[in-house]
Amino acid sequence: MTPPDTLAASSLNMLLWVAGQHGADVPALCQAVGFDPTATAAAGPDARVPIATIQRLWPLVIEATQDPNFDLHLGGYINFATAGTLAYVLMHAPTLGTAITQLCRYQDVACQGVHTFQTSAAEWPGGIWLTAEVTSAAIVHRQYVLNSELSIYLSIFATLTGQPVVPQAVRLTYPRPADVREHERAFGTTVLEFDAPLTQVAFDAATLARPVLHANPALFPIFEQHATALLAQLPTPQPPTLAERVRGEIVRLLKGEAPTLASVADCLHLGVRTLQLKLKETGHTYQQLLDNVRRDLAQSHLREPHLSTTDIAFLLGYSEPSVFVRSFKKWTGQTPGAFRR
C-alpha cells in the first residue's frame, strides 16, 4: 500500500490551537477527525500525521470559529517557533532571501502536499516570485490550504526580519470574491490578481536582502543537517493515479462552468477516447469523478455561511440552482438547506 502524504503534527496542532483561541471546542474537533494529540505528543517533536486528517479538519474549523476567512487570518495568530526544525533553520539563516531558499528546500518537512519554489521576477530585478503549488491528491480544500500558506509565509517573514514584509504583488488561482478587503489586509497589498495560473507572491531585491534578526551562523548548519535527515526519512511521494490527476484538473478548471472531458483530456495531453478507456480500466468514469468533486466541494461550500445556494451552484458549474439542488439530494439524500442546518 502506498504510504499517505503527511505533514508535521505541529502544523495540525497549530491549527487546532488557533481554532481554540477563537472559541472552537478543540477536543470535539480532534474526535471528529480521529486525531489523538496525546499519542502524537508521545511520538516526539517530529511526529507526522496524514494530510487527509487536516483536510477533514478545515471545514469543521471554519464552521466552529464562524470565521469564513479563517484561512486568510491564520498567519496572524501563529507562533512560528512551534513549527519545529524548519523554524530553527529559517531563524538562523543570514538573510530573508536565504531563509526563503531554505523554505523551498525543506518544505516537505512541514507538509508533503505543497511544493514551494522560487523563480526570478523580471518585473523587479533581483526579485523573485515565490510559488505555492498543491501536489497531493489528499488536498481537497485547495483554497484554504493556499491562502493559509501565503498568510503563514508572510507572518514568518515578518517575525524573521522584525518588520512587516509587504509583497510587490499576489496572484491567486480562484475567482475574485465580491469583497477583497480581507485579502488586502491579510497580504498587505492591493496588488491582487485573481484567476491566475499559479498561487504566487513577489518580493523585490531589497526585501530579500533584509537580515534575519538574532540569527546565529554557528547554529544554522546544525539545524540544516537535522532538517536534511528528516527529509531523507520521509517516504518518496508516489505519483498521482490517473483518477487523481483527473480530479485535480476538474478542481482547477471548475470555475463557473463544468469542465468537459475534452478539456481535461487536453490538459493531461491525452485523447478523449484514450482517457475514457484508461479510466474504465481503473473502474472510473469521467462523470463519476466530476460528480464526486462537485459533491465534496458542495459540502465544503455549504459550511461557509456567506455563500448562498445560488453562489455554490455557480461555483460548481451549474446553470440553474434547481439542478444543483436535485444533484445534491441524489448524492446525500438531503437538500443543501437541510445539510447546512
N, C-alpha and C positions, 0 to 999 in steps of 0.2 A: 504494500500500500504506500502511495506517495505521501511523505510527511507534509502536514499542513504548513502554510506560510505563517510565520509567527511575528510577534512584536515583544518588546521588553515589557515585563509585567509592571514596571514602574510607570510606563505610559498609561496603562489602563488604570492603575491606582491614582494617577494624577487626575484623569478624567472623573473618576468617582469622587475624589476629594473636592474638586471644584463644584461638582453637582451637589455635594453635601452642603457646601457653603451657601448654595442657593436654595436650600430648603428641601432637597430631594432626600428620600428615605434610602440611604446607601445600602443597608442590609437587604432591603427588599429588591433593590436593583441587582445586587450580587446574586440573590436567589433566582431572580428571573432569568439571568443569563448563565447560571451554573458556574459562577466564579467563586472560589474559596480563597479569600485573601490570607487567611491564616496558613493554609498549606503552601501558598505561593511565597509568603514571607519566610517560611521554614526552608524553602529551596534556595534562599540566598539572594543577594542583590542583583544577580544576573539571570534571574528566573525568566522564563518565556511563557507566553500564552498564545493560543491560536488567534489569528486576526479575526476569524469568524465570531469570536466572543465579543470583541469590541464593536463589531458591526451590528450585532444584536442589541448592544447597549445604546448605540447612538440615538435611535428614535425614542427609546424609553427615557433617556436623559433630557431630550428636547421637550418631551411631554411633562416630565416631572418638574423641570425648572420653569416651565411656562415661558421659556425664552426662545422664540423661533430663530434668533441669531446667536444662539449659544456657541456655535462653531466659530463665528467671527470674533466672539468675545473671549474665547478660551485663553489665548495668549496673554491677555491682561491679568490673568489670575494665577498663572503657574509659578511654581518655584523651580527655576531652572536647575538648581543644584541637585534636585531629586531625580534628574534624568540619568544618573549613574555615570558609567565610564565615559560615554560620549560627551557628557557635560564637562568632565575634567579635561578631556583632550582639547575641547574648544577654549576652555578658560585659561589654558596655558599656551595657546598659540600667540605669536607676537603681534599679529595684526588681524583686523576683521577679515581681510581677503584670505589670509592663511586659514583662519577658522572656517570660512565657507568652503575652502578646498577640502578640509578635513571632514566637514559635514557631508559633503558629497561622497567622500571615500568611505565613510563609516556609517552611512545612512541605515544600512541593513541591521546594524546593532540595535538601533531604535525600532525599526519596523521594516520587515522584508517586503511589504506590499507597495511601497512608494519609492520610485527611483528619482533621486535628486542629482542634477548635473548642471554645469555652467558652460555657457558659450559666450564668446566675445560679443559686445554690443556696439555695432558700428555707429549707432547714434551718439554714443558717449565714448570717445577714445580712452582706452584703458579700462572701460567699464565692462560689466557682464550682465547677461540675462541668467537668472537662477531659475531653473525649471523643475517643477514637481510633477511627476507622471505616475499615475496608478499602473502597477504591473501585476497585481494579484487579482485573480478571479474571485477571491473571497470578499473583495471590497465591492459592496453593492451601493453604499451611500457615498458616492464619489464626491459630491459637492460638500458634504460635511467634512470629509477627510481632507480635501484640498484646501478648503477655507481655513480649517484649523491648522493645517501645516504652515500656511503662509503667516497666519496670526502668531503662531508659536515661534517661527523663524524670526520675525521682526521683534518679538519680545526678547528672545535670546540675544539678538544682535545689540539691542539697547542695553541689556544687562552687561554684556561683554565690554562695551565701549563707554558706559556711563552716561549716555545721552540718546535721545530718540534717533532711530535710523529711518529716514524717510526715503522710500524708493522713488526713482525717477518716473516709473510707470508700473502699472499692474495689468496683467492680462488674465482673464478668467474665461473658462470654456463654456459656461452656461449662459442662457439668455439674460439680458439686462432686466433686473427687477424694476417694478414701478417706483420704488423708493430706494435710493442708493446711499442714503446718509449714513447708515451703519457701516457700509463698506468703506466710505470715505474716512470715517472715524477709526475703523479697525486698521486700515492700511496707511493712514496719514497722508493721503493724496487724493486729489480729484481726477488725476490722470488714470482713468479706468477704462479698459477695453473689454467688452463682453462678447460672447460668441467667438472667442479667439480659438485658434487651433491648439494652443498649449496654455497651461497654467504657469505663469512666469512673473517674476519681479525683477526690475532692473536697478542696478547700482552703479554710480559713477566712480571714477578712479579715486577721487578724494575720500569718498566714503570707505572704499576698500582699504585705504591706507591708514585709517584710524587705528591707533594702538589699542590693544586689549588691556584693560586695567588690571593691575596686580598679577599679570602673567609671570610665571616662574619658568625661565628657559630650561632649568635643570629638571623640572618635573614633566615637561612636555614629552620627551622621548619615552619616559616611563609609562605614562598613560597611553601613549600611542602604541607602544608594544602590547599592552594589555588589550586594547581595542582590536589590534590585528589578530591576537589569539582568539578573542571572542568571535570575530568574523570568520575565522577558519573553522570554528566548531559548528557554525550554522549549516544545516543541510542545504545543498545546492538547490535553488528554486527549480522546480520542474516546469518545462514549457507548457503553456495552457493547452487544453484539448481544443479540438475544433469547435465543439459546442460552446466552450468558454470564450473562445475568440469571437464567435458569432454574437453571444450575449454582450460582450464588451463593445462590439461595433453598434449593436442596437441601442445600448445605453448612450453611446457617444452621439449617434445620429438622431435620437428621439427628441426632437426639439420642435414641437408644434405640428409635426406630421410623421406618421408611422413610416419608418424606412422600409423600402421594398427589398425583396430577396435579391433583386438585380443590383441594387446599390450596395448591399452588404457584400455580395459576391465580388463586386468590383473592388471594394476596399481590401478584400482578402486576396485579390489577384487570382480569382478562380472564375470559371464559367458557371453560369446559373445551374446548368444540369449537373456539372461536376459537384457543386456544393450540395445540391439536393441528394445525390447518390451517397456522398460521403457522410452526410448527416443521417441518412437512412441506415447506413451500415452500423452506426453507433446507437440506433434506436431513437433518433430525434427527427423532428420536422421543424422547418423554419417557423411555421405558425405557432407551434408549441413553445418554442423558445421566445418568440415575441410576446405571447400571452403571459409566460412566466415572468418576463422582465416587467411587463405592464402591471401585473399583479403585485410584484414586490415593491415597485415604485409607488403604486397607488396606496398601499398600506403605509408606506413611509410618509407620503404627502398628506394623508388623512390625519396623521398625528401632528401636523403643523396647523395651528388654529387660524393662521392668517390666509390660508388658501381655501377658496371656495370649491365646490364640486365642479363648477364650470371651469375654473382655473386648472384644476387637476385633469379634467377631460382634455383640455387643450394641450397641456404639457405631455400627455400620453399619446397625442396624435389622433384623438377622436374628433370628428367633425361636429358631432352633436353630444351634449351631456347625457341624453337619454340612452345613447348607445353604450357609453361608459358605464352607466348605472346597471344596465342589463348584463354587461360583461362581468362587472364586479360581483353581482349577485350569483352569476353562474360559477365563478371561481370560489367564492367564500360562503355562499348561502345567505349572505346579508346584503342589505343596501349599503352604500357608502355612509349614509347618515347614521344607520344603526351601528356600523363598525366604529364610527367616530365617537358616538355616545358611549 
